Amino acid sequence: MNLCAERIERLRALMGERHLDAVIIPGSDPHKSEYFAPRWKGIQWLTGFTGEAGDVVVTATHAGLWTDSRYFIQAAQELDGSGVQLHKLGAEGTLSIPAWLCETFSGGGGIRLATSGDCQSVAFIKDLQARLGAAFGSDSSEIILSGDILDSLWDDRPAIPESDIITLDEEEVGWTRLEKIAWIRRFMEKQKGCAAILLSSLDQIAWMLNVRGSDIDYNPYVISYLLITGDRVLWFVSKSEVEEESETADSFALLASQGIEIKAYDGLFSELYDLADEGLGGKVFVDLDSLNAQVYATLTDALGEDGILAGISPVILRKACKHPKEIEGFRHVFFEDGIAVERYLYWLETALKEGRSVTEREGADKLESFRAQIEGYRGNSFGTISAWGPGAALPHYATPEENAPVIQPRGLYLVDSGGQYFYGTTDITRTVPVGECTDLEKEDYTLVLKAMINLSMTVFPEGTCGIQLDALARTHLWRSRRNFGHGTGHGVGFLSGVHEGPQSFRPTNRVALREGMVTSNEPGLYREGMHGIRHENIVLCVGAGENEFGKWMRFETLTCCHFDTSILRLDLLSPEEIAWLNEYNESVYQRLAERLETCEGPAMRAWLRGKTRPVGPHD
């Protein structure tokens, strides 16, 4: 029997012992993180699915994974033999988990189910309660918020990680932590009856305290909660043993000297009861989008429903508008990162021309080795997507660690990667020809680049939202009856998550772009089994003047790495688009050539000169 199928049967046996009709395994951690530590990768352990988004439901006769279109192909491959059925979110006829449960058990008098309360969102539990109540009656179903139902089955379950903690100062991020704490207390004063604010999102905590760690792959975060009252700051962090004269000890000492109390990670729950007993003097502000159901249940038990003030965390928007110090860091880091990517593209092209056999994994590792030579490098900002041909047709392709495909000397190769540095976070995608390309590949390649250039050049009025700019980027693809299933761009954090909000270029995003926001510009096009194309630069939103029609905004491109022009269909580009491309490639050469020659010699400089020569309508 397949190992995952065997584990599911063991879970079903446990469900029988506990008289459960269903179990929901959420694909999250207690902090609603995009990436999470191995301890909370229960779906991967149970089903074999390695995607970053998904939830699993197990009943006595059915096991299902709910995930979105980014992972349909990957999920079908990874679930093979496990007995788990794929439920395609967004596809016609696919029910949500609450709706599916109501329909599946419609012949009965209710459901008794369990889910991991610490990893489940408040919104999901409330929606589930409402739907079950409407379907079966308010008291006929029971939802058990267990610590984690997999605990008794997962014998070698990893512990909560405890990496070293470092602190950042105002020279790097602009604001001190004490200034940020004072700012959030002013926010609290404006909220009627607010006596405290509880932050559970790791990126927000990292920003508030100017702390970083490596508890999670790719994201430099520390697993923790942060509670701020009018006169206290309590940081609940999982660090059981701190060695003297370590980075963590120094960080804790600095934080303590500034009035920040270091508490045990699991001490949050008892502290909430203690504060309630002592008389908090008001409500606790929380953001339900990031608060888990277990903490919410504790808050309501300690303070009552009236003791909770729900709203959108003010930290989200504030940290998205980068401080000038952070912008300075971004400009520097994209120059350095461009050096690494250019060195990699030169190495890859040279290796393939020499007839070497290069696998996708070897390529990803080589790129990481170039980044590792840059001062301040802390690791990748996400798993590198190194994909040739059919693999690139999967927008979230996972490059195999073993037996990875060989990059063939024909068609298109896509590499989407990024780094974490002390002075910023990067993300870049380049699609390059690695040999003869078909007419369709050339046409698709050009149209996607056209989409990226159009968004790069746009000038827009203050108040313009992501949904509008997303449509602008897709216009020329739509005219050619082509499209892509992901957003055109996401926010980027500063030594933080490579994906952050609240802004994005998506068909659903209504957040206005503001000065200082850093966002990716990455339209794509994917043909299953054939090829995939994505061109990505990171852009900074800056002012573009003011006149009688209002204030205007534009984008400054931060990414510094050339676009290959050798297979362009120039007849599909306007003179203005060609001019932008030529100017951009020339700026890459002028900025990087001397440094690259120092790294790799004159041949590298000559190679880049060839790649960045201007193109025209008759080239």
C-alpha positions in Angstrom: 0.0 0.0 0.0 1.1 3.5 -0.8 2.7 5.1 2.4 0.3 8.1 2.3 -2.7 5.8 1.7 -1.6 3.8 4.8 -1.4 7.0 6.9 -4.9 8.0 5.8 -6.2 4.6 6.9 -4.5 5.1 10.3 -6.2 8.5 10.6 -9.5 6.9 9.8 -9.0 4.4 12.6 -8.3 7.2 15.0 -11.5 9.0 13.7 -13.4 5.8 14.5 -12.0 5.8 18.1 -13.0 9.4 18.6 -16.4 9.1 16.8 -15.5 11.7 14.2 -17.3 11.9 10.9 -14.7 14.1 9.3 -11.3 15.7 9.9 -10.1 18.9 8.2 -6.3 19.3 7.9 -5.5 23.0 7.1 -2.6 23.9 4.9 -1.3 26.6 7.2 0.6 27.3 10.4 -0.6 29.2 13.5 0.4 32.5 11.9 -1.3 32.1 8.4 2.2 32.1 6.9 2.8 31.6 3.2 5.7 29.3 3.9 5.8 27.4 7.1 8.1 25.2 9.2 8.2 21.4 8.7 6.2 21.0 11.9 3.1 22.2 10.2 3.5 20.4 6.8 0.9 17.9 7.8 -0.7 17.8 4.4 2.6 16.8 2.8 3.1 14.1 5.4 -0.4 12.8 5.0 -0.9 13.0 1.2 2.4 13.7 -0.5 1.2 17.0 -1.9 4.0 19.7 -1.6 2.2 22.7 -2.9 2.0 25.9 -0.9 -1.8 26.2 -0.8 -4.4 23.5 0.0 -6.6 21.9 2.6 -7.5 18.2 3.1 -10.7 16.6 4.3 -10.9 13.0 5.3 -14.1 11.0 6.0 -14.7 7.3 6.4 -15.0 6.9 2.6 -13.3 9.9 1.0 -10.1 11.9 1.2 -9.9 15.1 -0.8 -7.4 17.9 -1.4 -8.8 21.4 -2.2 -6.3 23.6 -4.0 -6.3 26.3 -6.7 -5.3 26.4 -10.4 -1.6 27.0 -9.7 -1.3 23.4 -8.4 -3.8 21.3 -10.5 -1.1 19.5 -12.6 1.3 19.2 -9.7 -1.4 17.9 -7.3 -2.6 15.3 -9.8 1.0 14.0 -10.1 1.8 14.0 -6.4 -1.5 12.5 -5.2 -1.2 9.5 -7.6 -1.6 6.3 -5.6 -2.6 8.0 -2.3 -6.3 7.6 -2.8 -6.8 11.4 -2.4 -9.1 13.1 -4.8 -8.3 16.5 -6.2 -11.0 19.2 -5.8 -10.2 22.0 -8.2 -11.0 25.3 -6.5 -12.5 27.8 -8.9 -13.4 25.2 -11.4 -17.1 24.8 -12.4 -18.9 22.5 -10.1 -16.3 22.4 -7.3 -17.9 23.0 -3.9 -16.1 24.7 -1.1 -15.2 22.5 1.9 -18.2 23.7 4.0 -20.6 23.2 1.1 -19.1 19.8 0.3 -19.5 18.6 3.9 -23.1 19.8 4.0 -23.9 18.0 0.7 -22.0 14.8 1.6 -23.7 14.4 5.0 -27.1 15.7 3.9 -28.9 12.5 4.7 -27.9 12.6 8.4 -28.7 14.7 11.4 -25.4 16.6 11.7 -21.6 16.2 11.7 -19.0 15.7 14.3 -15.7 16.9 12.9 -12.3 18.0 14.2 -9.7 20.4 12.8 -6.5 21.9 14.0 -7.6 25.1 15.7 -4.2 26.6 15.9 -3.8 26.4 12.1 -7.4 27.2 11.1 -8.6 30.7 10.4 -11.4 32.4 12.4 -13.3 33.2 9.2 -13.3 29.6 8.1 -14.6 28.3 11.4 -17.3 30.9 11.5 -18.4 30.1 7.9 -18.3 26.4 8.7 -20.4 26.9 11.8 -23.0 29.0 9.9 -23.3 26.5 7.0 -23.6 23.5 9.3 -26.1 25.2 11.4 -28.2 26.2 8.4 -28.0 22.6 7.0 -28.5 20.5 10.1 -29.7 22.9 12.9 -27.8 25.0 15.3 -27.0 22.3 17.8 -26.8 19.2 15.7 -23.2 19.5 14.6 -19.9 19.8 16.6 -16.6 21.3 15.6 -13.7 20.2 17.8 -10.7 22.6 17.7 -8.0 20.1 18.6 -4.4 21.1 19.1 -3.6 18.9 16.1 -5.2 15.6 15.3 -2.1 14.4 13.5 0.0 14.6 16.7 -0.7 11.0 17.8 0.0 9.6 14.4 3.1 11.6 13.3 5.7 9.9 15.4 8.7 11.9 14.2 7.0 15.2 13.9 9.5 18.1 13.8 9.6 20.5 16.8 9.0 24.2 16.6 12.2 25.7 15.2 14.4 28.0 17.2 16.9 29.8 15.0 19.1 32.7 16.0 17.5 36.1 16.3 19.1 39.3 15.0 18.0 42.9 15.3 18.1 45.7 12.7 18.7 49.4 13.5 17.5 52.6 11.9 20.5 52.8 9.6 19.1 49.8 7.8 15.3 50.3 8.1 14.8 53.9 9.0 12.5 53.6 11.9 13.5 52.4 15.4 11.3 49.8 17.1 10.5 52.3 19.8 9.2 54.8 17.1 7.1 52.0 15.6 5.7 51.1 19.1 4.8 54.7 19.7 3.1 54.9 16.3 1.0 51.9 17.0 0.0 53.2 20.4 -1.3 56.3 18.7 -3.3 54.1 16.4 -4.7 52.3 19.5 -5.7 55.6 21.0 -7.9 56.4 18.0 -9.8 53.1 18.3 -12.7 53.5 20.7 -12.1 51.4 23.8 -8.9 49.8 22.6 -6.4 48.8 25.4 -4.1 46.4 23.5 -3.3 45.1 20.1 -2.3 41.5 19.3 -0.2 40.7 16.3 0.1 37.2 15.0 1.5 37.6 11.5 5.2 36.9 11.5 6.0 39.6 8.9 4.2 42.2 10.9 6.0 41.2 14.1 9.4 41.3 12.4 8.7 44.8 11.1 7.4 46.1 14.4 10.4 44.9 16.5 13.0 45.2 13.7 13.9 41.6 14.4 14.7 38.8 12.0 15.4 35.0 12.2 15.3 31.9 10.1 12.6 29.8 11.7 10.9 29.4 8.3 12.5 28.6 5.0 12.9 31.6 2.7 11.2 34.1 5.1 13.5 35.7 7.8 11.0 35.4 10.5 10.8 34.4 14.2 7.8 32.3 15.2 6.1 34.4 17.8 3.1 36.6 18.9 3.3 40.2 19.9 1.0 41.9 22.4 1.2 45.7 22.9 -0.7 47.5 25.6 -0.6 51.1 26.7 2.4 50.5 28.9 3.8 47.0 28.1 5.2 45.2 25.1 5.2 41.4 25.4 6.9 39.2 22.8 5.9 35.5 23.0 8.7 33.6 21.3 9.8 30.0 21.2 13.4 30.0 22.4 13.9 27.4 25.1 17.6 27.7 25.5 19.6 30.8 24.7 23.4 30.5 24.8 25.4 33.3 26.4 27.2 35.6 24.0 25.0 34.4 21.1 23.2 36.7 18.6 19.9 35.7 20.3 21.2 36.6 23.7 22.5 40.0 22.5 19.1 40.6 20.7 17.1 39.7 23.8 19.3 42.0 26.0 18.8 44.9 23.6 15.1 44.4 23.4 14.8 44.0 27.2 16.7 47.3 27.7 14.1 49.0 25.6 11.2 47.7 27.7 10.2 44.7 25.6 9.3 41.6 27.8 10.4 38.2 26.4 7.8 35.5 27.1 7.5 31.8 26.3 5.7 31.2 23.0 3.0 29.1 24.5 2.6 31.5 27.4 0.3 33.7 25.3 -2.8 31.8 26.4 -2.2 32.1 30.2 -1.1 35.7 29.8 -4.4 36.6 28.1 -6.3 35.2 31.1 -4.0 37.0 33.5 -4.6 40.3 31.7 -8.3 39.8 31.8 -8.2 39.0 35.5 -6.1 42.1 36.2 -8.5 44.3 34.3 -7.1 45.2 30.9 -9.3 48.3 30.8 -10.5 47.9 27.3 -10.6 45.8 24.2 -7.9 43.9 22.3 -7.6 44.8 18.7 -7.0 41.8 16.4 -6.9 41.2 12.6 -9.1 38.1 12.0 -7.5 37.5 8.7 -4.3 36.4 10.4 -5.6 35.3 13.9 -6.0 31.6 14.3 -9.2 30.1 15.7 -7.5 28.7 18.9 -6.2 32.2 20.0 -9.6 33.7 19.1 -11.4 31.1 21.3 -9.1 32.0 24.2 -9.7 35.7 23.7 -13.4 35.2 23.7 -13.3 33.0 26.7 -11.1 35.4 28.7 -12.6 38.7 27.6 -16.0 37.8 26.0 -17.0 38.7 22.5 -17.4 42.4 23.5 -13.7 42.4 24.6 -12.5 41.9 21.0 -12.1 44.8 18.5 -11.7 43.3 15.0 -10.2 45.3 12.1 -7.4 45.4 9.5 -4.0 45.6 11.1 -2.5 49.1 10.5 1.0 47.5 10.1 0.1 45.9 6.7 -0.2 49.2 4.8 2.5 51.0 6.8 5.2 48.5 6.1 4.3 48.3 2.4 5.2 51.9 1.9 8.9 51.6 2.2 11.1 54.1 4.2 13.7 55.9 2.2 16.4 53.9 3.9 14.7 50.7 2.8 14.4 52.0 -0.8 18.1 52.8 -0.7 18.7 49.2 0.3 16.5 47.9 -2.5 18.3 49.9 -5.2 21.6 48.5 -3.9 20.4 44.9 -3.6 19.0 44.7 -7.1 22.3 45.9 -8.5 24.1 43.1 -6.6 21.4 40.5 -7.4 21.7 41.5 -11.1 25.4 40.6 -11.0 24.5 37.1 -9.7 21.8 36.5 -12.3 23.9 37.8 -15.2 26.8 35.6 -14.2 24.4 32.6 -14.1 22.9 33.3 -17.5 26.4 33.6 -19.0 27.5 30.4 -17.3 24.4 28.5 -18.6 24.7 29.7 -22.2 28.4 28.9 -22.2 27.9 25.4 -20.8 25.2 24.6 -23.3 27.2 25.8 -26.2 30.1 23.6 -25.1 27.7 20.7 -25.2 27.6 20.1 -21.4 24.6 18.3 -20.0 23.0 20.7 -17.4 20.0 19.6 -15.3 17.4 22.0 -14.0 18.6 21.3 -10.5 22.2 22.0 -11.4 21.2 25.3 -12.8 19.2 26.3 -9.7 22.2 25.3 -7.5 24.6 27.2 -9.6 22.5 30.4 -9.4 22.4 30.1 -5.7 26.2 29.7 -5.6 26.6 33.1 -7.4 24.2 34.8 -4.9 26.1 33.3 -2.0 29.2 35.2 -3.1 27.4 38.5 -2.5 28.0 40.2 0.8 24.9 40.1 3.1 23.3 37.1 1.4 21.1 35.1 3.8 19.5 32.6 1.5 16.9 32.3 -1.2 13.6 34.2 -0.9 11.7 31.2 -2.3 12.4 27.9 -3.9 14.1 28.6 -7.3 12.0 27.6 -10.3 14.5 26.3 -12.9 12.4 24.9 -15.7 12.9 24.0 -19.3 10.1 23.4 -21.9 7.1 21.5 -20.4 8.2 22.1 -16.8 8.1 25.9 -17.4 4.4 25.5 -18.4 3.7 25.0 -14.7 3.7 28.5 -13.1 4.7 27.0 -9.7 6.9 24.2 -10.9 9.0 22.6 -8.2 12.4 21.8 -9.6 13.2 18.2 -8.6 16.0 17.7 -6.1 16.9 14.4 -7.8 16.6 13.1 -11.4 15.8 16.6 -12.6 15.2 17.0 -16.3 18.1 18.0 -18.5 17.9 21.5 -20.1 17.7 20.7 -23.8 19.5 22.9 -26.4 16.3 24.0 -28.0 13.2 26.0 -27.0 12.8 28.2 -23.9 14.2 28.0 -20.3 12.6 29.8 -17.4 14.3 30.7 -14.1 12.4 32.4 -11.4 14.5 33.1 -8.3 15.3 35.5 -5.5 17.5 36.2 -2.6 17.3 37.5 1.0 20.0 40.0 1.9 20.6 42.2 4.9 19.7 45.2 2.7 16.6 43.8 0.9 14.7 41.0 -0.8 14.8 40.2 -4.5 12.6 38.3 -7.0 13.4 38.0 -10.7 12.2 35.9 -13.6 14.0 35.6 -16.9 12.9 33.4 -19.8 15.7 32.8 -22.4 16.1 30.8 -25.6 18.5 27.9 -25.2 18.4 26.9 -28.9 16.2 27.0 -31.9 12.7 28.3 -31.0 9.4 27.7 -32.8 7.4 30.6 -34.3 4.8 30.1 -31.6 7.5 30.4 -28.9 8.8 33.6 -30.4 5.3 35.1 -30.7 4.4 34.1 -27.1 7.7 35.4 -25.8 7.2 38.8 -27.5 3.6 39.3 -26.3 4.5 38.6 -22.7 7.4 41.0 -22.8 5.1 43.5 -24.5 2.7 43.2 -21.5 5.5 43.7 -19.0 6.9 46.7 -20.8 3.4 48.4 -21.0 3.0 48.1 -17.3 6.5 49.4 -16.7 5.8 52.5 -18.8 2.4 53.4 -17.5 1.6 56.7 -15.8 -1.5 56.6 -13.7 -3.5 58.9 -11.4 -3.2 58.7 -7.6 -5.8 56.3 -6.3 -5.4 53.8 -9.1 -5.8 50.2 -7.8 -4.2 46.8 -8.6 -7.2 45.6 -10.5 -6.9 48.4 -13.0 -3.2 47.9 -13.6 -3.6 44.1 -13.9 -6.0 44.6 -16.8 -3.7 47.1 -18.4 -0.9 44.5 -18.4 -3.1 41.9 -20.0 -4.6 44.0 -22.8 -2.3 42.9 -25.6 -2.4 39.3 -24.5 -6.2 39.4 -24.5 -6.3 40.9 -28.0 -4.4 37.9 -29.1 -6.8 35.6 -27.2 -4.2 34.7 -24.6 -4.1 34.9 -20.8 -2.5 33.6 -17.7 -4.0 32.3 -14.5 -2.0 34.1 -11.8 -1.8 37.8 -10.8 0.4 40.2 -12.7 2.3 41.2 -9.6 2.7 41.0 -5.8 4.2 43.3 -3.2 7.7 42.6 -2.0 9.0 43.0 1.6 12.3 44.4 2.8 14.3 41.6 4.3 10.9 40.0 4.7 8.4 38.0 2.7 9.0 38.0 -1.1 5.2 38.1 -1.3 3.4 40.8 0.8 0.3 42.9 0.7 -1.8 44.8 0.7 -1.1 45.9 -2.9 -0.9 43.6 -5.9 -1.7 43.6 -9.6 -4.6 41.1 -9.5 -8.1 41.0 -11.0 -9.5 41.3 -7.5 -7.2 43.8 -5.8 -8.7 47.2 -5.0 -5.9 48.6 -2.9 -4.6 51.9 -4.3 -0.9 52.1 -5.2 1.1 54.5 -3.0 4.5 56.0 -3.2 7.2 53.6 -1.7 5.3 50.4 -2.6 7.5 47.8 -4.2 5.7 45.3 -6.5 6.6 42.7 -9.0 5.6 43.1 -12.7 5.4 39.5 -14.1 2.9 38.6 -16.8 3.2 35.1 -18.2 1.8 32.6 -20.7 1.7 28.8 -20.3 1.0 26.1 -22.8 0.7 22.7 -21.0 3.2 20.2 -22.2 4.9 22.7 -24.4 6.4 25.8 -22.8 6.0 28.6 -20.3 7.1 32.2 -20.4 7.3 34.8 -17.6 9.2 38.1 -17.6 9.5 39.7 -14.2 11.0 43.0 -13.0 10.4 44.6 -9.6 9.1 48.1 -9.7 8.9 51.0 -7.1 5.9 53.3 -7.1 7.1 56.9 -7.3 5.5 60.3 -7.9 5.1 61.6 -11.4 4.1 65.2 -10.8 0.9 67.1 -10.3 -1.3 69.2 -12.5 -4.8 70.5 -12.8 -6.0 66.9 -13.2 -4.5 65.7 -10.0 -1.4 63.8 -8.7 0.3 61.2 -10.9 2.3 58.1 -10.3 4.7 55.9 -12.2 7.1 53.0 -11.8 10.8 53.0 -11.3 12.3 49.7 -12.3 14.6 48.3 -9.6 15.6 45.0 -11.3 18.9 45.2 -13.2 19.3 42.3 -15.7 18.9 42.2 -19.4 16.1 40.8 -21.5 17.1 38.5 -24.4 16.1 40.1 -27.7 17.3 37.4 -30.0 13.9 35.8 -30.7 11.7 38.9 -30.5 9.0 39.5 -33.1 9.7 43.2 -33.4 6.7 43.7 -35.6 4.6 43.0 -32.5 6.2 45.8 -30.6 5.5 49.5 -30.9 8.4 52.0 -31.4 7.8 53.3 -27.9 8.0 49.7 -26.5 11.2 49.1 -28.5 12.7 52.4 -27.2 11.9 51.4 -23.6 13.5 47.9 -24.1 16.7 49.4 -25.7 17.0 52.0 -22.9 16.5 49.4 -20.2 19.1 47.0 -21.7 21.6 49.8 -22.2 21.2 50.9 -18.6 21.9 47.3 -17.5 25.1 47.2 -19.5 26.3 50.6 -18.3 25.7 49.7 -14.6 26.9 46.1 -14.6 29.6 45.7 -17.3 32.6 46.9 -15.3 31.8 44.8 -12.3 31.1 41.7 -14.4 34.4 42.1 -16.1 36.0 42.1 -12.7 34.2 38.9 -11.8 34.5 36.9 -15.1 36.9 38.8 -17.4 36.5 40.6 -20.7 34.6 37.7 -22.3 31.7 38.3 -19.8 31.6 42.0 -20.7 31.6 41.3 -24.4 28.8 38.8 -23.9 26.7 41.4 -22.1 27.4 44.0 -24.7 26.1 41.6 -27.3 23.0 40.9 -25.3 22.1 44.5 -24.7 22.7 46.0 -28.2 19.7 48.1 -29.4 17.2 46.5 -31.7 15.0 48.2 -34.2 12.1 47.6 -36.6 14.4 46.0 -39.2 16.7 44.0 -37.0 
